[in-house]
Amino acid sequence: MSVIFILIIASLTIAIGFLIAFIWSVKTNQYDDDYTPSVRILFDNELRSKQQSNSKEKNK
Amino acid sequence: MELQKFQYDNKIVKWFAYATMFWGLVGMLVGVIAAIQLFIPALNMNLPYTTFGRLRPVHTNAVIFAFVGNGIFMGVYYSIQRLLKARMFSDFLSKIHFYGWQLIIVLAAVSLLMGKTTGKEYAELEWPIDILITLVWVVFGWNMFGTIIRRRERHLYVAIWFYIGTLVTVAMLHIVNSIEIPVSFWKSYSWYAGVQDALVQWWYGHNAVAFFLTTPYLGLMYYFLPKAANRPVYSYRLSIIHFWSLIFIYIWAGPHHLLYTSVPDWAQSLGVVFSIMLIAPSWGGMINGLLTLRGAWDKVREDVVLKFMVVAVTAYGMATFEGPMLSLKSVSAISHYTDWIVAHVHVGALGWNGFLTFGILYWIVPRMFRTELYSKKLANMHFWIGTLGIVLYAVPMYWSGIMQSLMWKEFTPEGQLRWQFMDTVTKMIPFYATRAIGGTLYLTGAIIMVYNLIKTVKAGNFLANEDAEAAALEKHASHGKEHWHRWIERKPVQLMIVSLVVVTIGGVIEFVPTFLVKSNIPTIASVKPYTPLELHGRDIYVREGCYTCHSQMIRPFRSETARYGEYSKAGEFVYDHPFQWGSKRTGPDLARLGNKYPDSWHYNHMLDPTSMSPGSIMPPYPWLFDDKVDVSLTVAKIKAMQRLGVPYPKGFENEAAKDMEKQAKVISENLKKDGIETMPDKEIVALIAYLQRLGTDIKNEPKEIEKK
């Protein structure tokens, strides 16, 4: 059953990695604003109308 | 602020989209063929390449890694560029990723059909392909993290966290589970044996579902569902909680696949506890997805993309409620080894993965080709045919699963088993047939989609590079350019954590091999290593995918011990590289098959199963009677086993050939007595040797506990 140690160590390594990532994300203010990001993703198509004509490329 | 102009790479998205559609059709078609074979076994045309045991891994690998895999990459490459306001890090890496993955798929399909398999479910691919997968995955990670570093948007949207979770965890799972010792270029043995192999395998298997079929698709859901509905996700805060709780809980739930097996009880309970806990984050995500559509349900009525997504999220909710329920020991006692599990998996695969992929394809293709979808009518038709297909697939499988399990467990008032195993098989036929119809409908829907999208592509005008602009990311206030290591050095705690991780990895690499070999010392003295002939037979068993229909694990229930014999013990599997417990009993358990029937029974049974058990749906295996055992590998096989700690005497590899001949002769003489003439060097002889060995060790001699 000693294989369980490999699994626990592997799982813990991942968990610790994500814990560090979590601490990083909180410390770098990733979650200070928990509303704007959800709206921001909806606005990225505006450029299409004015600029697209320059970079048309028929490529199939 | 400086405004930067750049372009999104749509070309790579288009390629992955085409690959998704193509492999989706292939994977589903193979699935339908395999489904039909369960009630018309003759459909395999007596070819080795098309028997169920080989097709089933092709089907599972194709839909998981080819269809869903390409679907993931399509969605990730589309969304991550827009979320990070940056083009992919390197077009070259994108290309390597694309072609590398397609190469893997082709190699996988061919090698599985050829019978090159490790015999571990969902990780069947042999070691050269495993290495290739690792390399391509690293390329994907490199490309993704490169893009993240070059981003123009400081905040990492929640979808990206799901992608990161996928990338990192899948890499680890794949590597740990795929450690195997090569015998030849296309043959290897799992490093782990028996119970340990089972534990690693299902830790992997469960997390493959978690981190290949779930987390990336949740990321896609969090991007494409709000985009398609054109409204923000219901609660962004909930989505953050969803991610972090899911990532910390998911990885511990694996042992729920091994309830009532020889895995230690505490490990089983640990798996159950975490599986139950999983309801919370899973349903949090499901509710978050559905509530995003609050006030927009009128759109769902009109928009076929949203229709697909709503069904997908609902299916996700159903599957993630059912999953924890199936993890309860009392439910598992009924559901394990039956079609119920097949139904459960397909609600997830057809509903959640399939429908979300379709929704994304219908949304993404017209956008990239700057046109309208060719036909909304056809898309709606696809939606309804697909939904009907799922229902016709799942309901019969639930029904048959529960029915078969209850039949297996039924006793007469006199205390005898009420049903022969064969009775429970013949009762399944109508359900198998209905399921195949459901699958065919689902496939038909997908074909309609591909036609619809081809027409859309033809009418459209592809935009390979999409213009975008965004402000450059402000640098964090720091004193000039700083090496990353400085961050660690500055704080002792950070340094400690990082060193700890590094040391652990080092320690694992150092200790594990010795550790595993030692713990492989048998706990049952009468359990001996396989003879060379049996080892060859076992490899044939693995090659033909017998584990896809037969288990080798008798659970400690009266209904099972009465039918199959003494329940399985952990000590019986110490030389099983890989373990072959299986997960489905389309046919009966084989753990105690040895000495149950004469050699001639097996001979006739493999030649024509219905001759020995009328009504059988097992296909015949005529090629085993023509092909000779590949003795050129005998020495390498014994040596590999010795390296894995199997106690063959020193120098045994040189005597192995003689030992084989002797044992084969005995079997061929046994067959002769029953009037069957066969050469002792044929594969069937080796297979019979293995089948006659199964589960006999503890019967032969009195049990003797050597070491606890």
Boltz contact constraints between the chains, C-beta under 6 A:
constraints:
  - contact:
      token1: [A, 1]
      token2: [B, 264]
      max_distance: 6.0
  - contact:
      token1: [A, 2]
      token2: [B, 515]
      max_distance: 6.0
  - contact:
      token1: [A, 2]
      token2: [B, 519]
      max_distance: 6.0
  - contact:
      token1: [A, 3]
      token2: [B, 192]
      max_distance: 6.0
  - contact:
      token1: [A, 3]
      token2: [B, 196]
      max_distance: 6.0
  - contact:
      token1: [A, 3]
      token2: [B, 199]
      max_distance: 6.0
  - contact:
      token1: [A, 3]
      token2: [B, 200]
      max_distance: 6.0
  - contact:
      token1: [A, 6]
      token2: [B, 512]
      max_distance: 6.0
  - contact:
      token1: [A, 7]
      token2: [B, 203]
      max_distance: 6.0
  - contact:
      token1: [A, 9]
      token2: [B, 504]
      max_distance: 6.0
  - contact:
      token1: [A, 9]
      token2: [B, 508]
      max_distance: 6.0
  - contact:
      token1: [A, 10]
      token2: [B, 172]
      max_distance: 6.0
  - contact:
      token1: [A, 10]
      token2: [B, 176]
      max_distance: 6.0
  - contact:
      token1: [A, 11]
      token2: [B, 251]
      max_distance: 6.0
  - contact:
      token1: [A, 14]
      token2: [B, 169]
      max_distance: 6.0
  - contact:
      token1: [A, 14]
      token2: [B, 172]
      max_distance: 6.0
  - contact:
      token1: [A, 18]
      token2: [B, 247]
      max_distance: 6.0
  - contact:
      token1: [A, 22]
      token2: [B, 244]
      max_distance: 6.0
  - contact:
      token1: [A, 30]
      token2: [B, 155]
      max_distance: 6.0
  - contact:
      token1: [A, 34]
      token2: [B, 236]
      max_distance: 6.0
  - contact:
      token1: [A, 34]
      token2: [B, 237]
      max_distance: 6.0
  - contact:
      token1: [A, 35]
      token2: [B, 236]
      max_distance: 6.0
  - contact:
      token1: [A, 37]
      token2: [B, 155]
      max_distance: 6.0
  - contact:
      token1: [A, 37]
      token2: [B, 157]
      max_distance: 6.0
  - contact:
      token1: [A, 38]
      token2: [B, 232]
      max_distance: 6.0
  - contact:
      token1: [A, 38]
      token2: [B, 233]
      max_distance: 6.0
  - contact:
      token1: [A, 38]
      token2: [B, 236]
      max_distance: 6.0
  - contact:
      token1: [A, 39]
      token2: [B, 232]
      max_distance: 6.0
  - contact:
      token1: [A, 44]
      token2: [B, 82]
      max_distance: 6.0
  - contact:
      token1: [A, 47]
      token2: [B, 467]
      max_distance: 6.0
  - contact:
      token1: [A, 47]
      token2: [B, 468]
      max_distance: 6.0
  - contact:
      token1: [A, 51]
      token2: [B, 467]
      max_distance: 6.0
  - contact:
      token1: [A, 55]
      token2: [B, 465]
      max_distance: 6.0
  - contact:
      token1: [A, 55]
      token2: [B, 467]
      max_distance: 6.0
  - contact:
      token1: [A, 57]
      token2: [B, 464]
      max_distance: 6.0
  - contact:
      token1: [A, 59]
      token2: [B, 462]
      max_distance: 6.0
  - contact:
      token1: [A, 59]
      token2: [B, 464]
      max_distance: 6.0
  - contact:
      token1: [A, 60]
      token2: [B, 462]
      max_distance: 6.0
